[in-house]
Amino acid sequence: MTKIIRRKNNSTSSSPYNAALSSSSKTKNNVPSGKASSGVNLITPNTTLGQHFLKNPAVVSAIVAKAALKPTDVVLEVGPGTGNMTIPLLESSKSVVAVEYDNRMIRELLKRVEGTSHERKLRVLQGDVIKTALPFFDVCVANVPYQISSALVFKLLSHRPMFRCAVMMFQEEFALRLTARPGESLYCRLSVNTQLLAKVDQLMKVGKNNFRPPPKVESRVVRIELRNPPPPVNFTEWDGMVRLLFNRKNKTLRSVLMTKATIKMLEENRRTQAALMKQEVMDEGVTVEQIIEEVVGMEKWNGKRAAKLDLDEFLDLLAEFNKRGIHFA
């Protein structure tokens, strides 16, 4: 029998889904259910929740094939909807853990597997995937709602134990940001952080007419593979620096770092680090401003902008600041 675990969330204000909760509740009892056995389903998607059902079986098959599943794999599916992709995932794997926010979708999904050999292989977690503690899995497959795309990527990047890969469909612009290179318009904090922790490949483009209802933009499928071992860097501090520099990515490093607010923050971090290490502030007579000027005045950084720095350059920059007692977290 299929296991259903409902996750209770203590906080509702921060969930990207909550804005649509009341409208979803009002409509859920007035929606016709589809015919489970045929796979044709007339249940109404809640587009406020980012629901766009993938209706083209050829695209579903292609995505499952790209996941390269093994018979021993445990698959995490985020947002299974009515189960159009869940069924082929169940056919190709040991088991599927499906995380779904919408109770209507859970009911339809359970109808699809009821009385079949797949029923015992499916486990359903009801709740917000961003707030849900994820179990062990080998491969993640997901058609991701736009409003949780960034949060879900970062959640997966930090997931342990490591999984083999994630095959995920995003809105096209978001997907392209994941692989954007220095100097490209879409290059951003998301690009740098994702590429630091994972290898990302663009797999296929999916037209909007493959969905019901069609979204306003095209979609893309990507494969994300975590770097193993992970890079030897404090990600919290790394992200602190990258976030700061990409706030104004087209300004010079000096312009971004020499603001009063940034200098004050770095000075506080400097003293905090010294206190944690139970030692005096390094080079008490050297100010944060002087250190910044020295670093960004070096030939390799002089006049440079975050928009055009690659991964290795960001790593070198952080190491140079850390060596001089400057920390970004």
VOBA-1610 file (N, C-alpha, C; in pm, whole numbers, padded with zeros to 5 digits, always signed):
BEGIN
Met+00084-00120+00000Met+00000+00000+00000Met+00088+00125+00000Thr+00049+00225-00078Thr+00126+00347-00089Thr+00131+00421+00043Lys+00251+00466+00082Lys+00267+00543+00205Lys+00248+00692+00175Ile+00168+00758+00257Ile+00151+00903+00245Ile+00193+00965+00377Ile+00292+01053+00371Ile+00339+01122+00491Ile+00312+01269+00473Arg+00237+01328+00565Arg+00204+01470+00557Arg+00298+01548+00646Arg+00366+01644+00587Arg+00460+01727+00662Arg+00388+01849+00715Lys+00395+01872+00846Lys+00336+01992+00906Lys+00438+02103+00911Asn+00403+02218+00857Asn+00492+02333+00857Asn+00451+02430+00967Asn+00547+02466+01052Asn+00516+02560+01160Asn+00499+02701+01110Ser+00570+02733+01001Ser+00565+02869+00948Ser+00504+02866+00811Thr+00415+02961+00783Thr+00351+02966+00653Thr+00386+03090+00575Ser+00442+03189+00639Ser+00462+03317+00573Ser+00568+03312+00465Ser+00669+03225+00479Ser+00780+03228+00386Ser+00766+03131+00269Ser+00665+03049+00269Ser+00650+02951+00162Ser+00608+03017+00032Pro+00674+02983-00081Pro+00634+03041-00208Pro+00498+02993-00254Tyr+00450+02886-00192Tyr+00320+02833-00231Tyr+00202+02900-00160Asn+00227+02964-00049Asn+00117+03004+00038Asn+00025+03109-00021Ala+00076+03189-00113Ala-00008+03291-00174Ala-00126+03228-00247Ala-00105+03104-00291Ala-00210+03037-00368Ala-00293+02940-00284Leu-00261+02929-00157Leu-00326+02828-00075Leu-00476+02845-00067Ser-00522+02968-00042Ser-00666+02989-00027Ser-00742+02966-00156Ser-00684+03010-00269Ser-00754+02991-00396Ser-00758+02844-00433Ser-00650+02772-00399Ser-00647+02629-00426Ser-00753+02557-00344Ser-00767+02598-00218Ser-00864+02534-00130Ser-01007+02557-00179Lys-01033+02676-00232Lys-01167+02707-00278Lys-01208+02624-00399Thr-01109+02588-00483Thr-01142+02521-00608Thr-01130+02369-00603Lys-01061+02317-00503Lys-01026+02175-00509Lys-01146+02082-00507Asn-01258+02126-00449Asn-01374+02039-00443Asn-01467+02057-00562Asn-01432+02145-00653Asn-01518+02171-00768Asn-01450+02135-00899Val-01349+02048-00891Val-01271+02014-01009Val-01300+01870-01048Pro-01333+01845-01175Pro-01358+01708-01218Pro-01231+01626-01218Ser-01237+01504-01170Ser-01120+01417-01173Ser-01118+01340-01303Gly-00999+01298-01342Gly-00984+01230-01470Gly-00996+01081-01457Lys-00972+01012-01569Lys-00976+00867-01571Lys-00837+00815-01543Ala-00823+00757-01424Ala-00689+00719-01380Ala-00628+00612-01467Ser-00707+00515-01511Ser-00650+00403-01582Ser-00593+00441-01717Ser-00647+00542-01782Ser-00602+00578-01916Ser-00490+00679-01915Gly-00466+00745-01802Gly-00364+00848-01795Gly-00415+00982-01844Val-00539+00990-01894Val-00597+01116-01936Val-00662+01180-01816Asn-00626+01303-01785Asn-00675+01363-01663Asn-00723+01504-01688Leu-00845+01531-01643Leu-00906+01661-01668Leu-00902+01753-01548Ile-00829+01714-01444Ile-00820+01799-01326Ile-00758+01932-01365Thr-00808+02040-01306Thr-00763+02174-01344Thr-00632+02210-01276Pro-00530+02246-01354Pro-00403+02290-01292Pro-00422+02422-01220Asn-00357+02437-01107Asn-00356+02564-01035Asn-00231+02639-01077Thr-00244+02728-01174Thr-00127+02798-01229Thr-00065+02892-01127Thr-00141+02932-01026Thr-00084+03016-00920Thr+00024+02940-00844Leu+00010+02807-00840Leu+00110+02722-00779Leu+00218+02682-00879Gly+00209+02736-01000Gly+00308+02702-01102Gly+00281+02568-01169Gln+00156+02519-01162Gln+00124+02389-01218Gln+00096+02400-01369His+00179+02332-01447His+00159+02317-01591His+00189+02172-01622Phe+00086+02095-01655Phe+00103+01952-01674Phe+00175+01922-01804Leu+00279+01842-01798Leu+00350+01797-01917Leu+00265+01688-01982Lys+00212+01717-02100Lys+00114+01628-02162Lys+00170+01544-02276Asn+00290+01574-02323Asn+00348+01503-02438Asn+00424+01379-02390Pro+00373+01259-02420Pro+00440+01137-02373Pro+00583+01124-02426Ala+00610+01177-02544Ala+00744+01167-02600Ala+00845+01246-02517Val+00802+01363-02469Val+00890+01445-02385Val+00911+01375-02250Val+00806+01319-02195Val+00817+01244-02068Val+00918+01131-02083Ser+00905+01055-02192Ser+00996+00942-02215Ser+01140+00990-02230Ala+01158+01102-02298Ala+01293+01156-02319Ala+01356+01197-02187Ile+01279+01260-02099Ile+01331+01303-01970Ile+01369+01182-01884Val+01284+01081-01882Val+01313+00960-01805Val+01439+00892-01861Ala+01452+00890-01993Ala+01571+00830-02054Ala+01697+00906-02017Lys+01689+01040-02013Lys+01805+01122-01978Lys+01850+01096-01833Ala+01757+01052-01748Ala+01792+01023-01608Ala+01875+00896-01595Ala+01875+00812-01700Ala+01956+00689-01701Ala+01939+00608-01573Leu+01815+00577-01542Leu+01784+00508-01417Leu+01829+00362-01418Lys+01865+00315-01298Lys+01900+00175-01278Lys+01787+00107-01199Pro+01771-00023-01213Pro+01664-00095-01140Pro+01677-00083-00988Thr+01796-00046-00940Thr+01820-00036-00796Thr+01803+00107-00743Asp+01768+00202-00831Asp+01764+00343-00792Asp+01638+00380-00714Val+01659+00468-00614Val+01549+00536-00547Val+01540+00674-00611Val+01423+00709-00662Val+01405+00835-00734Val+01324+00932-00649Leu+01371+01055-00642Leu+01294+01163-00580Leu+01228+01241-00693Glu+01095+01247-00692Glu+01023+01329-00790Glu+00957+01445-00717Val+00989+01565-00760Val+00931+01686-00700Val+00817+01734-00789Gly+00698+01746-00729Gly+00583+01791-00805Gly+00535+01689-00907Pro+00493+01570-00863Pro+00451+01466-00958Pro+00321+01499-01030Gly+00243+01593-00976Gly+00115+01624-01039Gly+00026+01502-01040Thr-00031+01474-01157Thr-00123+01360-01167Thr-00051+01230-01202Gly+00080+01234-01212Gly+00156+01110-01228Gly+00200+01075-01368Asn+00193+01169-01463Asn+00232+01137-01601Asn+00378+01092-01612Met+00464+01147-01526Met+00603+01103-01527Met+00630+01000-01419Thr+00548+00999-01316Thr+00569+00906-01205Thr+00562+00761-01250Ile+00467+00729-01336Ile+00448+00590-01380Ile+00572+00537-01452Pro+00625+00606-01554Pro+00748+00554-01616Pro+00868+00553-01522Leu+00872+00645-01424Leu+00979+00641-01325Leu+00969+00515-01240Leu+00846+00480-01201Leu+00825+00358-01123Leu+00863+00234-01203Glu+00838+00238-01333Glu+00869+00123-01419Glu+01020+00102-01434Ser+01098+00208-01413Ser+01241+00201-01441Ser+01328+00198-01316Ser+01268+00205-01198Ser+01348+00218-01075Ser+01301+00122-00967Lys+01373+00122-00857Lys+01335+00041-00741Lys+01213+00100-00671Ser+01215+00235-00654Ser+01103+00302-00588Ser+01108+00451-00618Val+00996+00518-00592Val+00985+00663-00613Val+00932+00728-00486Val+01001+00834-00443Val+00951+00919-00336Val+00902+01047-00402Ala+00771+01072-00395Ala+00711+01187-00461Ala+00674+01292-00358Val+00721+01415-00377Val+00688+01525-00287Val+00590+01617-00358Glu+00471+01630-00303Glu+00364+01707-00368Glu+00295+01797-00266Tyr+00274+01921-00305Tyr+00210+02019-00216Tyr+00058+02011-00222Asp+00003+01984-00339Asp-00142+01993-00366Asp-00210+01859-00338Asn-00303+01860-00242Asn-00374+01737-00207Asn-00454+01680-00323Arg-00502+01765-00412Arg-00577+01715-00528Arg-00489+01627-00614Met-00364+01669-00634Met-00272+01591-00715Met-00240+01457-00649Ile-00228+01459-00518Ile-00198+01334-00447Ile-00310+01233-00468Arg-00434+01281-00460Arg-00547+01190-00481Arg-00544+01130-00621Glu-00514+01212-00721Glu-00510+01163-00859Glu-00393+01067-00879Leu-00280+01098-00817Leu-00163+01012-00830Leu-00191+00875-00769Leu-00255+00874-00653Leu-00285+00747-00587Leu-00382+00663-00670Lys-00473+00729-00739Lys-00565+00655-00827Lys-00488+00585-00939Arg-00384+00649-00986Arg-00308+00594-01098Arg-00239+00462-01061Val-00198+00449-00936Val-00122+00329-00898Val-00205+00229-00819Glu-00324+00267-00777Glu-00406+00179-00693Glu-00431+00045-00761Gly-00401-00062-00689Gly-00425-00196-00741Gly-00324-00244-00842Thr-00217-00168-00864Thr-00114-00209-00960Thr+00012-00252-00885Ser+00106-00307-00960Ser+00233-00349-00900Ser+00318-00231-00855His+00282-00111-00904His+00359+00009-00868His+00320+00063-00730Glu+00206+00023-00679Glu+00154+00083-00557Glu+00252+00071-00441Arg+00314-00044-00426Arg+00405-00066-00313Arg+00539+00005-00332Lys+00567+00052-00455Lys+00695+00117-00483Lys+00688+00268-00468Leu+00569+00321-00441Leu+00551+00466-00434Leu+00533+00513-00291Arg+00607+00616-00255Arg+00593+00681-00124Arg+00567+00828-00151Val+00461+00883-00091Val+00421+01022-00115Val+00444+01105+00010Leu+00516+01217-00006Leu+00533+01314+00102Leu+00451+01437+00066Gln+00353+01470+00150Gln+00269+01586+00124Gln+00325+01706+00196Gly+00355+01813+00121Gly+00406+01934+00184Gly+00491+02016+00089Asp+00546+02122+00142Asp+00633+02214+00069Asp+00772+02153+00062Val+00820+02122-00058Val+00948+02053-00072Val+01064+02135-00014Ile+01052+02267-00015Ile+01159+02350+00039Ile+01172+02331+00190Lys+01063+02302+00257Lys+01064+02285+00403Lys+01067+02139+00445Thr+01064+02049+00349Thr+01058+01906+00380Thr+01197+01846+00388Ala+01221+01769+00493Ala+01349+01697+00506Ala+01347+01582+00405Leu+01438+01588+00310Leu+01437+01490+00203Leu+01507+01361+00246Pro+01451+01246+00208Pro+01514+01118+00242Pro+01628+01088+00146Phe+01693+00976+00163Phe+01796+00933+00070Phe+01734+00909-00068Phe+01808+00945-00172Phe+01767+00913-00309Phe+01891+00910-00398Asp+01879+00841-00510Asp+01990+00832-00606Asp+01979+00936-00716Val+01856+00959-00763Val+01833+01050-00874Val+01710+01134-00844Cys+01717+01262-00878Cys+01601+01351-00865Cys+01550+01385-01004Val+01419+01378-01022Val+01356+01418-01148Val+01244+01514-01112Ala+01237+01628-01182Ala+01136+01727-01143Ala+01102+01820-01258Asn+00974+01853-01266Asn+00924+01962-01350Asn+00896+02074-01250Val+00986+02171-01243Val+00990+02261-01127Val+00909+02389-01149Pro+00817+02422-01057Pro+00748+02552-01064Pro+00848+02666-01050Tyr+00827+02773-01125Tyr+00923+02882-01130Tyr+00952+02939-00992Gln+00847+02953-00908Gln+00866+03025-00782Gln+00954+02952-00681Ile+00982+02824-00704Ile+01071+02753-00611Ile+01200+02708-00678Ser+01224+02749-00801Ser+01339+02699-00878Ser+01471+02723-00805Ser+01499+02848-00768Ser+01626+02881-00705Ser+01640+02812-00570Ala+01535+02818-00489Ala+01541+02756-00356Ala+01563+02605-00365Leu+01499+02541-00463Leu+01514+02397-00478Leu+01654+02360-00524Val+01710+02436-00617Val+01846+02408-00664Val+01943+02416-00547Phe+01935+02523-00466Phe+02027+02537-00354Phe+02005+02429-00248Lys+01880+02386-00231Lys+01852+02278-00135Lys+01919+02149-00182Leu+01910+02121-00312Leu+01970+01999-00364Leu+02123+02006-00362Leu+02178+02124-00389Leu+02324+02139-00388Leu+02384+02110-00251Ser+02305+02134-00146Ser+02355+02111-00010Ser+02309+01977+00047His+02235+01899-00031His+02180+01773+00020His+02290+01670+00043Arg+02280+01603+00154Arg+02370+01493+00188Arg+02287+01379+00244Pro+02321+01252+00211Pro+02434+01213+00128Pro+02415+01251-00018Met+02526+01260-00091Met+02519+01305-00229Met+02439+01208-00315Phe+02366+01263-00411Phe+02292+01183-00508Phe+02370+01180-00639Arg+02332+01088-00728Arg+02407+01073-00853Arg+02383+01189-00950Cys+02258+01225-00969Cys+02229+01338-01057Cys+02085+01383-01038Ala+02056+01502-01087Ala+01919+01554-01090Ala+01889+01595-01233Val+01778+01548-01287Val+01732+01586-01421Val+01606+01669-01401Met+01617+01799-01430Met+01512+01892-01390Met+01472+01984-01505Met+01343+02015-01510Met+01292+02107-01611Met+01260+02241-01546Phe+01316+02348-01605Phe+01295+02484-01555Phe+01249+02573-01670Gln+01200+02691-01634Gln+01179+02792-01736Gln+01312+02818-01805Glu+01307+02849-01934Glu+01428+02855-02015Glu+01532+02953-01960Glu+01490+03072-01922Glu+01588+03170-01876Glu+01658+03123-01751Phe+01584+03063-01658Phe+01645+03013-01535Phe+01745+02903-01568Ala+01707+02811-01656Ala+01797+02702-01693Ala+01926+02755-01754Leu+01915+02858-01838Leu+02034+02914-01902Leu+02123+02988-01802Arg+02063+03042-01697Arg+02144+03107-01593Arg+02236+03006-01524Leu+02191+02882-01513Leu+02271+02780-01444Leu+02404+02754-01515Thr+02407+02772-01647Thr+02529+02744-01722Thr+02591+02868-01786Ala+02540+02987-01750Ala+02591+03111-01808Ala+02739+03129-01776Arg+02812+03189-01869Arg+02955+03209-01854Arg+02987+03357-01829Pro+03107+03387-01778Pro+03145+03527-01754Pro+03129+03612-01880Gly+03072+03731-01862Gly+03050+03822-01972Gly+02914+03810-02037Glu+02843+03700-02014Glu+02709+03683-02070Glu+02607+03755-01983Ser+02498+03801-02045Ser+02400+03883-01972Ser+02333+03807-01859Leu+02320+03675-01872Leu+02252+03595-01770Leu+02345+03549-01657Tyr+02473+03580-01668Tyr+02571+03539-01566Tyr+02540+03610-01435Cys+02525+03532-01327Cys+02478+03588-01200Cys+02527+03503-01083Arg+02485+03541-00965Arg+02521+03466-00844Arg+02479+03320-00855Leu+02360+03295-00909Leu+02312+03158-00927Leu+02410+03079-01015Ser+02458+03140-01122Ser+02552+03073-01213Ser+02677+03030-01139Val+02738+03124-01066Val+02865+03100-00999Val+02850+02995-00888Asn+02747+03010-00807Asn+02728+02917-00696Asn+02699+02776-00746Thr+02616+02764-00848Thr+02582+02632-00900Thr+02704+02567-00962Gln+02780+02642-01040Gln+02897+02586-01108Gln+03010+02554-01011Leu+03013+02622-00896Leu+03111+02588-00793Leu+03085+02448-00738Leu+02959+02416-00717Leu+02923+02293-00647Leu+02880+02179-00737Ala+02856+02208-00866Ala+02802+02104-00953Ala+02841+02126-01099Lys+02833+02020-01174Lys+02847+02025-01320Lys+02706+02026-01377Val+02677+02121-01464Val+02542+02135-01520Val+02548+02124-01671Asp+02461+02040-01729Asp+02452+02023-01873Asp+02311+02057-01921Gln+02302+02131-02031Gln+02174+02156-02095Gln+02139+02033-02179Leu+02022+01973-02154Leu+01986+01848-02221Leu+01890+01867-02339Met+01785+01945-02319Met+01685+01960-02425Met+01595+02079-02399Lys+01543+02133-02509Lys+01446+02242-02500Lys+01306+02184-02514Val+01213+02236-02436Val+01075+02188-02439Val+00982+02306-02468Gly+00911+02297-02579Gly+00821+02406-02618Gly+00700+02417-02527Lys+00646+02536-02519Lys+00534+02559-02426Lys+00407+02482-02461Asn+00393+02442-02588Asn+00273+02368-02628Asn+00272+02224-02581Asn+00380+02182-02517Asn+00383+02046-02460Asn+00318+02041-02322Phe+00267+02154-02274Phe+00208+02162-02141Phe+00060+02198-02149Arg-00011+02160-02043Arg-00151+02205-02025Arg-00165+02269-01889Pro-00204+02399-01881Pro-00212+02493-01992Pro-00071+02535-02034Pro-00055+02587-02158Pro+00079+02630-02200Pro+00128+02746-02114Pro+00252+02739-02064Pro+00309+02852-01990Pro+00341+02966-02087Lys+00382+03079-02033Lys+00411+03195-02118Lys+00549+03186-02183Val+00635+03098-02132Val+00772+03090-02182Val+00809+02945-02212Glu+00919+02929-02286Glu+00971+02796-02316Glu+01041+02738-02193Ser+01067+02608-02198Ser+01134+02540-02087Ser+01257+02467-02138Arg+01342+02431-02044Arg+01461+02352-02075Arg+01482+02247-01966Val+01541+02135-02007Val+01576+02028-01914Val+01728+02029-01896Val+01772+02023-01771Val+01916+02021-01740Val+01949+01901-01653Arg+02075+01861-01657Arg+02124+01759-01565Arg+02224+01825-01470Ile+02205+01802-01340Ile+02294+01857-01238Ile+02364+01741-01167Glu+02497+01743-01167Glu+02575+01641-01098Glu+02666+01710-00996Leu+02651+01676-00871Leu+02732+01738-00766Leu+02880+01703-00783Arg+02966+01800-00756Arg+03109+01775-00759Arg+03147+01694-00636Asn+03214+01582-00659Asn+03250+01492-00550Asn+03398+01454-00563Pro+03483+01499-00469Pro+03447+01571-00345Pro+03411+01717-00374Pro+03335+01778-00282Pro+03301+01920-00300Pro+03425+02007-00287Pro+03424+02126-00343Pro+03540+02215-00335Pro+03570+02253-00189Pro+03699+02264-00155Pro+03737+02296-00016Pro+03723+02444+00014Val+03600+02491+00023Val+03574+02632+00048Val+03456+02645+00143Asn+03461+02743+00231Asn+03350+02771+00321Asn+03239+02835+00238Phe+03133+02759+00211Phe+03032+02809+00117Phe+02959+02932+00172Thr+02939+02937+00302Thr+02870+03052+00360Thr+02948+03180+00334Glu+03080+03173+00352Glu+03162+03291+00327Glu+03173+03321+00178Trp+03188+03214+00101Trp+03192+03229-00046Trp+03068+03300-00096Asp+02952+03253-00050Asp+02826+03313-00096Asp+02812+03456-00047Gly+02866+03485+00073Gly+02864+03623+00122Gly+02938+03716+00028Met+03055+03673-00020Met+03131+03756-00113Met+03062+03767-00249Val+03017+03653-00300Val+02955+03652-00433Val+02826+03734-00434Arg+02747+03719-00330Arg+02622+03796-00320Arg+02653+03946-00322Leu+02753+03986-00246Leu+02790+04127-00238Leu+02836+04179-00375Leu+02922+04105-00442Leu+02979+04152-00568Leu+02877+04153-00682Phe+02782+04059-00678Phe+02682+04054-00785Phe+02565+04150-00762Asn+02560+04214-00645Asn+02457+04317-00627Asn+02475+04429-00729Arg+02600+04452-00767Arg+02630+04550-00873Arg+02740+04490-00960Lys+02702+04391-01037Lys+02801+04308-01105Lys+02880+04381-01213Asn+02826+04492-01264Asn+02896+04564-01370Asn+02982+04679-01318Lys+02983+04700-01188Lys+03071+04798-01125Lys+03206+04733-01096Thr+03311+04813-01086Thr+03442+04757-01051Thr+03438+04702-00909Leu+03527+04607-00882Leu+03535+04549-00748Leu+03557+04658-00644Arg+03642+04754-00677Arg+03669+04864-00584Arg+03543+04942-00552Ser+03463+04973-00655Ser+03340+05051-00634Ser+03242+04977-00542Val+03234+04847-00559Val+03140+04768-00479Val+03188+04756-00334Leu+03317+04734-00317Leu+03370+04704-00183Leu+03399+04827-00098Met+03416+04942-00160Met+03457+05060-00084Met+03340+05147-00038Thr+03220+05091-00031Thr+03108+05166+00026Thr+03116+05163+00178Lys+03057+05262+00241Lys+03063+05269+00388Lys+02998+05147+00453Ala+02885+05104+00397Ala+02814+04990+00457Ala+02898+04862+00447Thr+02963+04843+00333Thr+03045+04723+00316Thr+03167+04725+00406Ile+03232+04838+00416Ile+03350+04850+00503Ile+03312+04823+00649Lys+03198+04877+00692Lys+03152+04853+00829Lys+03126+04706+00853Met+03062+04640+00757Met+03032+04497+00770Met+03160+04414+00777Leu+03256+04446+00691Leu+03381+04371+00690Leu+03463+04395+00817Glu+03457+04515+00870Glu+03526+04545+00995Glu+03467+04464+01110Glu+03334+04456+01114Glu+03268+04376+01218Glu+03304+04229+01203Asn+03304+04179+01080Asn+03342+04039+01056Asn+03486+04013+01099Arg+03572+04110+01073Arg+03713+04099+01109Arg+03730+04082+01259Arg+03659+04163+01334Arg+03669+04155+01480Arg+03604+04027+01534Thr+03493+03987+01473Thr+03427+03864+01515Thr+03516+03743+01493Gln+03581+03737+01377Gln+03671+03626+01348Gln+03786+03622+01448Ala+03839+03739+01480Ala+03949+03746+01576Ala+03903+03697+01714Ala+03781+03736+01753Ala+03728+03693+01883Ala+03708+03541+01886Leu+03659+03486+01776Leu+03637+03342+01769Leu+03769+03266+01777Met+03872+03324+01720Met+04005+03262+01723Met+04082+03296+01850Lys+04019+03381+01935Lys+04080+03424+02062Lys+04218+03487+02040Gln+04219+03581+01946Gln+04344+03650+01918Gln+04315+03795+01882Glu+04419+03873+01880Glu+04404+04013+01844Glu+04375+04025+01695Val+04311+04135+01657Val+04285+04159+01516Val+04419+04166+01443Met+04429+04093+01332Met+04553+04092+01254Met+04587+04232+01206Asp+04714+04273+01226Asp+04760+04403+01177Asp+04663+04514+01217Glu+04650+04534+01346Glu+04555+04633+01400Glu+04573+04769+01335Gly+04695+04801+01296Gly+04719+04932+01238Gly+04677+04944+01093Val+04644+04832+01030Val+04601+04832+00890Val+04450+04829+00885Thr+04390+04926+00820Thr+04245+04934+00815Thr+04188+04844+00706Val+04058+04819+00716Val+03988+04741+00613Val+04000+04811+00478Glu+03985+04945+00480Glu+03996+05020+00355Glu+04131+04998+00288Gln+04237+04998+00368Gln+04371+04978+00313Gln+04387+04840+00251Ile+04331+04740+00319Ile+04340+04603+00268Ile+04266+04591+00136Ile+04145+04647+00130Ile+04068+04642+00005Ile+04145+04708-00108Glu+04199+04827-00079Glu+04274+04900-00181Glu+04394+04816-00230Glu+04461+04749-00139Glu+04576+04667-00176Glu+04535+04551-00267Val+04427+04484-00229Val+04385+04365-00304Val+04332+04404-00442Val+04235+04495-00447Val+04175+04529-00577Val+04270+04612-00663Gly+04378+04663-00602Gly+04478+04736-00679Gly+04581+04647-00744Met+04579+04515-00707Met+04671+04421-00770Met+04640+04409-00918Glu+04741+04380-00997Glu+04724+04378-01142Glu+04611+04286-01187Lys+04597+04170-01121Lys+04496+04073-01164Lys+04353+04117-01131Trp+04338+04216-01038Trp+04204+04259-00998Trp+04174+04404-01038Asn+04274+04478-01071Asn+04255+04622-01098Asn+04158+04645-01214Gly+04049+04716-01185Gly+03950+04747-01288Gly+03856+04634-01323Lys+03868+04519-01255Lys+03784+04403-01287Lys+03644+04418-01227Arg+03549+04350-01292Arg+03409+04350-01252Arg+03361+04206-01231Ala+03268+04187-01137Ala+03218+04052-01108Ala+03158+03987-01232Ala+03096+04067-01318Ala+03028+04014-01436Ala+03122+03939-01529Lys+03254+03963-01515Lys+03349+03901-01607Lys+03452+03813-01537Leu+03433+03788-01408Leu+03524+03700-01335Leu+03477+03554-01346Asp+03572+03463-01367Asp+03532+03322-01371Asp+03547+03260-01232Leu+03516+03133-01224Leu+03512+03063-01096Leu+03648+03067-01025Asp+03754+03039-01098Asp+03887+03038-01037Asp+03927+03177-00986Glu+03887+03280-01059Glu+03920+03415-01016Glu+03845+03452-00888Phe+03721+03410-00875Phe+03647+03434-00751Phe+03713+03360-00635Leu+03755+03237-00659Leu+03821+03159-00554Leu+03952+03225-00510Asp+04029+03271-00608Asp+04156+03339-00575Asp+04131+03468-00497Leu+04026+03541-00535Leu+03995+03667-00468Leu+03958+03643-00322Leu+03874+03542-00298Leu+03835+03510-00160Leu+03957+03467-00079Ala+04043+03385-00138Ala+04162+03339-00067Ala+04254+03456-00033Glu+04266+03552-00122Glu+04352+03668-00098Glu+04298+03752+00017Phe+04167+03774+00019Phe+04108+03850+00129Phe+04122+03774+00261Asn+04094+03645+00261Asn+04105+03565+00383Asn+04247+03567+00438Lys+04345+03560+00351Lys+04485+03562+00392Lys+04518+03690+00468Arg+04445+03797+00433Arg+04471+03927+00496Arg+04373+03957+00609Gly+04297+03855+00651Gly+04207+03870+00766Gly+04072+03930+00733Ile+04034+03933+00604Ile+03904+03986+00565Ile+03810+03869+00535His+03693+03870+00600His+03596+03762+00583His+03459+03821+00549Phe+03383+03743+00472Phe+03253+03791+00421Phe+03135+03726+00492Ala+03162+03657+00601Ala+03054+03598+00680Ala+03104+03582+00824
//
